[in-house]
Amino acid sequence: TFTVEEAVETIGFGRFHIALFLIMGSTGVAEAMEIMLIAVVSPLIRCEWQLQDWQVALVTTMVFFGYMVFSIVLGLLADRYGRWKILLLSFLWAAYFSLLTSFAPSYIWFVFLRAMVGGGVSGHAQGKEENKQIVAMRSCFNPFLSLGKVFWLAGSLLIISLAWVVNPTIGWRWLIRIASIPGILLILVFKFIPESARYNVSTGNMAAALATLQRIAKTNGAAMPEGLLKEPAKERRGRFKDLIHPKYLRTTLQIWIIW
């Protein structure tokens, strides 16, 4: 018998991991563009709707409020229905509400729609982190982990560069529409992203987990380990109250403060 981790180690690093890294890394570009968008749009909506300082600040606050609330909700749904489904939902959600924002008729609508965008972007993490583990599992010193941060930086630089050209010419509404394009393009390549083999194993779906591992092996031109995939299904997956269990409370609080 063999486990998921042993299978990934046997298959080795190859084309599948590179493609997955590029696709999942590109979600960082989309995230950065949507989050940083407010910084380059705020001065324009301030003038258009005669906003006060606190009203401008509230836009950014509501984006992250949406991110915070929906990351909890989508995290629970991802545990129940799978990473792949929630990741697809988050791409569709963020792109849809981002496009709607460009047609916002008033400040109130703008704030509400950007909060919804923040909620959609929060769902990217549900599948992205687990797929990062697939890339990273091969080596503790995999350079791709550090290179992944470049995508966020690239997205930030891209939206600022676009704002420099688009805002003075065709306006902030078109900037928002252009910024939604990376998220839409990611939906088109979404078929390549597999459901997490670890998630399938945790639900007892060994056939689906094995199919994912075989797909990775085929793409890499590698052989699967001999034997049968065998891991115990988790009777109880993560629960919120586990975070505040005395065993983990200190770590939980430290991570919350850092974030």
Salt bridges, closest charged atoms under 4 A:
GLU9 OE1 - ARG138 NH1 2.98
GLU31 OE2 - HIS124 ND1 3.42
GLU31 OE2 - LYS128 NZ 2.72
GLU34 OE1 - ARG114 NH2 2.94
GLU48 OE2 - ARG173 NH2 3.43
ASP53 OD1 - ARG46 NH1 2.72
ASP79 OD1 - ARG83 NH1 2.94
GLU129 OE2 - LYS132 NZ 3.50
GLU130 OE1 - ARG83 NE 2.73
ASP242 OD2 - ARG236 NH1 3.17
ASP242 OD1 - ARG239 NH2 3.66
